[in-house]
Amino acid sequence: MTLRSRLLILLSALAVLAAVALASVLHASARAERRDRTQAGGPRVTPGTVTLTAPGRMVFRNMAWGPHRDELTTVPAGAPAGPRTSSGVKCLRFYAAAGTGVCLQAVHGPVSDTYRALILDAHLKERAHYDVPGIPSRARVSPTGHYAAWTAFVGGDSYAGTNFSTRTAIADTRTGTLVPSLEAFRIVRDGRPYQSSDVNFWGVTFASDDRTFYATLATKGSTYLVRGDLHTRTLTTVHPNVECPSLSPDGTRIAYKKRVPGLPKDAPWRLYVLDLRTMRETPLAETRSVDDQAVWKDAHTVVYALPGDYGADLYQVPADGTGTARRISVSAVSPAYVD
């Protein structure tokens, strides 16, 4: 092959690559433009005032296409499919309790995005912020508003497989003190101290005593529910095969996703509730795989997200294994109930 032929092949290849790159940019731009248009037949969203102290409200991330996509919005808890009031504050993940919120945000840069966690007051004003070392995944606030926690993927982007790593942090919202990683805590597994280089933690949920919390520990291909102690900085295994725990309002039960043998590798979970006194597991009536940290709407009902036409929709199901799952809101994720 002559030099001229090689140059022609090289130029042709470069032209093809340039065309593919241009098409990708145009496609992404067109999709972004479509997302800015109001979703046909979607929920009505109007700007207004959103607070974390208005009783009987649900606050969540709005996923409906249009000018208020990704903003924190609110609806009456008793009418979750109704018109939405949008705040203008954008979050990827969100949670709130006792007038304190945590908002995990993307900071868009010229080359790549970075992420941060905002601690918000009752009027969604920033009180503090912290760098987040990867893609935001889970967020929680303690029932008193004293602590906030978040999890980020620092390697991989899905809990379904095994090739991922996470970083989970806890912040004291009053003093600003940050525990940047639960990996600094001492682990007790089956009554003995445990150490391993492969430990990962995610999905913190807090008790009301401003000391106790629960989370998922993953190591050696297995997951465990662990009980954390903020005073002694210890994590103690409680029960196997528990992911993304969510503590009930009375502190006696954990809603969680459990890997069930025989399900697809990319959708391996079912929702369960664990009684912390008896360690009895109850499968819930939702038969689809749920990759979310459920939220307790009240003592009898859990709420969670499943994929929808515009990102995700919210569903609820009884916490005692009876009844059926039903969709309560479209184009919504990361709900928090304001008492």
Residue pairs with C-beta under 8 A, 6 or more apart in sequence:
34 65
35 65
35 66
35 69
36 65
36 66
36 67
36 69
37 65
37 66
38 64
38 65
38 66
38 67
39 64
39 65
39 66
39 310
39 331
42 64
42 65
42 66
42 310
42 330
42 331
43 62
43 64
43 81
43 82
43 83
43 84
43 329
43 330
43 331
44 83
44 84
45 62
45 64
45 66
45 68
45 73
45 83
45 84
45 85
45 86
46 83
46 84
46 85
46 86
47 68
47 85
47 86
47 87
47 88
48 85
48 86
48 87
49 85
49 87
50 59
50 72
50 73
50 74
50 85
50 86
50 87
50 89
50 124
51 122
51 123
51 124
52 59
52 96
52 99
52 100
52 101
52 120
52 121
52 122
52 123
52 124
52 336
52 338
53 99
53 122
53 338
54 74
54 338
55 338
55 339
56 76
56 77
56 78
56 338
57 74
57 75
57 76
57 77
57 337
57 338
58 74
58 75
58 76
58 77
58 80
58 335
58 336
58 337
58 338
59 72
59 73
59 74
59 94
59 96
59 101
59 335
59 336
59 338
60 72
60 73
60 74
60 94
60 314
60 329
60 332
60 333
60 334
60 335
60 336
61 70
61 71
61 72
61 73
61 91
61 92
61 93
61 94
61 332
61 333
61 334
62 68
62 69
62 70
62 71
62 72
62 73
62 84
62 86
62 331
62 332
63 69
63 70
63 308
63 310
63 311
63 312
63 331
63 332
63 333
64 84
64 310
64 330
64 331
64 332
65 310
65 331
68 84
68 86
68 88
70 90
70 91
70 92
71 86
71 87
71 88
71 89
71 90
71 91
72 86
72 87
72 89
72 90
72 91
72 94
72 101
72 103
72 124
73 84
73 85
73 86
73 87
74 84
74 85
74 87
75 81
75 82
75 83
75 84
75 85
75 329
76 82
77 297
77 337
77 338
80 314
80 328
80 329
80 332
81 328
81 329
81 330
87 124
89 103
89 120
89 124
90 105
91 103
91 104
91 105
91 118
91 334
92 104
92 105
92 106
92 115
92 136
93 103
93 104
93 136
93 137
93 138
93 139
93 150
93 334
94 101
94 102
94 103
94 104
94 139
94 334
94 336
95 101
95 102
95 139
95 140
95 141
95 148
95 334
95 336
96 102
96 120
96 141
96 336
96 338
97 141
97 142
97 143
97 144
97 145
97 336
98 141
98 142
98 143
98 144
98 145
99 121
99 122
99 145
100 119
100 120
100 121
100 122
100 141
100 145
100 148
100 173
101 118
101 119
101 120
101 121
101 124
101 141
101 336
102 117
102 118
102 119
102 120
102 139
102 140
102 141
102 148
102 149
102 150
103 117
103 118
103 120
103 139
104 115
104 116
104 117
104 118
104 132
104 136
104 139
104 150
104 152
105 115
105 116
105 117
105 118
105 136
106 113
106 114
106 115
106 136
107 113
107 114
107 115
107 116
114 131
115 131
115 132
115 133
115 134
115 135
115 136
115 152
116 129
116 130
116 131
116 132
117 129
117 130
117 132
117 136
117 139
117 148
117 150
117 169
117 171
118 126
118 128
118 129
119 126
119 127
119 128
119 129
119 130
119 148
119 171
119 173
120 126
120 127
121 127
127 173
128 171
128 173
128 176
130 169
130 171
130 178
132 150
132 152
132 169
133 152
133 154
133 167
134 152
134 153
134 154
134 155
134 166
134 167
135 152
135 153
135 157
136 150
136 151
136 152
137 150
137 151
137 152
137 153
137 166
137 202
138 149
138 150
138 151
138 168
138 202
138 203
138 204
138 244
138 293
139 148
139 149
139 150
139 151
139 334
140 148
140 149
140 150
140 204
140 205
140 206
140 293
141 147
141 148
141 149
141 173
141 206
141 336
142 148
142 206
142 207
142 208
142 210
142 213
143 206
143 207
143 208
144 208
144 210
145 173
146 172
146 173
146 174
146 210
147 170
147 171
147 172
147 173
147 206
147 210
147 213
147 230
148 170
148 171
148 173
149 168
149 169
149 170
149 171
149 204
149 206
149 213
150 168
150 169
150 204
151 166
151 167
151 168
151 201
151 202
151 203
151 204
152 166
152 167
152 168
153 164
153 165
153 166
154 165
154 166
154 167
155 163
155 164
155 165
156 163
156 164
156 165
157 164
158 164
158 266
158 291
159 202
159 243
159 244
159 291
160 265
160 266
160 267
160 268
160 291
161 265
161 266
162 221
164 200
165 200
166 200
166 201
166 202
167 180
167 181
167 183
168 181
168 182
168 201
168 202
168 203
168 204
168 215
169 178
169 179
169 180
169 181
169 182
170 178
170 179
170 182
170 204
170 213
170 230
171 177
171 178
171 179
172 178
181 201
182 201
182 204
182 215
182 228
182 235
183 199
183 201
184 233
185 228
185 233
185 234
185 235
186 193
186 232
186 233
186 234
186 235
187 193
187 194
187 195
187 199
187 217
187 226
187 234
187 235
187 236
187 237
188 194
188 234
188 235
188 236
188 237
189 224
189 236
189 237
190 237
194 219
196 219
196 220
198 218
198 219
198 220
199 217
199 218
199 219
200 217
200 218
200 219
201 215
201 216
201 217
201 218
201 226
201 235
202 215
202 216
202 218
202 243
202 244
203 215
203 216
203 243
203 244
203 245
203 293
204 213
204 214
204 215
204 228
205 213
205 214
205 215
205 245
205 246
205 247
205 254
205 293
206 212
206 213
206 247
207 213
207 214
207 247
207 251
208 251
210 230
211 229
211 230
211 231
212 227
212 228
212 229
212 230
213 227
213 228
213 230
214 225
214 226
214 227
214 228
214 238
214 245
214 247
214 254
215 225
215 226
215 228
215 235
215 245
216 223
216 224
216 225
216 226
216 242
216 243
216 244
216 245
217 223
217 224
217 225
217 226
217 235
217 237
218 224
222 240
222 241
223 240
223 241
223 242
223 243
223 259
224 237
224 238
224 239
224 240
224 241
224 242
225 237
225 238
225 239
225 240
225 242
225 245
225 254
225 256
225 274
226 235
226 236
226 237
226 238
227 235
227 236
227 238
228 234
228 235
228 236
229 235
229 236
238 276
239 274
239 279
241 258
241 259
242 254
242 256
242 258
242 274
243 256
243 257
243 258
243 259
243 269
244 256
244 257
244 292
244 293
244 294
245 254
245 255
245 256
245 293
246 254
246 255
246 256
246 293
246 294
246 295
246 296
246 302
247 253
247 254
247 296
248 254
248 255
248 273
248 296
248 299
248 319
249 296
249 298
249 299
250 299
251 276
252 275
252 276
252 277
253 273
253 274
253 275
253 276
253 319
254 273
254 274
254 276
255 271
255 272
255 273
255 284
255 294
255 296
255 302
255 319
256 271
256 272
256 273
256 274
256 294
257 269
257 270
257 271
257 272
257 290
257 291
257 292
257 294
258 269
258 270
258 271
258 272
258 281
259 268
259 269
260 268
260 269
260 270
263 269
263 270
263 289
264 289
267 288
267 289
267 291
268 289
269 289
269 290
269 291
270 283
270 284
270 286
270 287
270 289
270 290
271 283
271 284
271 286
271 290
271 294
271 302
271 304
271 317
272 281
272 282
272 283
272 284
273 281
273 282
273 284
273 302
273 319
273 320
273 321
274 280
274 281
274 282
275 281
275 282
282 320
282 321
283 321
284 302
284 317
284 318
284 319
284 321
284 325
285 317
285 318
285 321
285 322
285 323
285 324
285 325
286 304
286 315
286 317
286 325
287 325
288 306
288 325
290 304
290 305
290 306
292 304
292 305
292 306
293 304
294 302
294 303
294 304
295 302
295 303
295 304
295 335
295 336
295 337
296 302
296 303
296 319
297 303
297 316
297 337
298 337
299 319
300 318
300 319
300 320
301 316
301 317
301 318
301 319
302 316
302 317
302 319
303 314
303 315
303 316
303 328
303 335
304 314
304 315
304 316
304 317
305 312
305 313
305 314
305 315
305 332
305 333
305 334
306 312
306 313
306 315
307 313
308 330
308 331
309 330
309 331
310 330
310 331
311 331
311 333
312 331
312 332
312 333
313 327
313 329
313 330
313 331
313 332
314 327
314 328
314 329
314 330
314 332
314 333
314 335
315 325
315 326
315 327
315 328
316 325
316 326
316 328
317 323
317 324
317 325
317 326
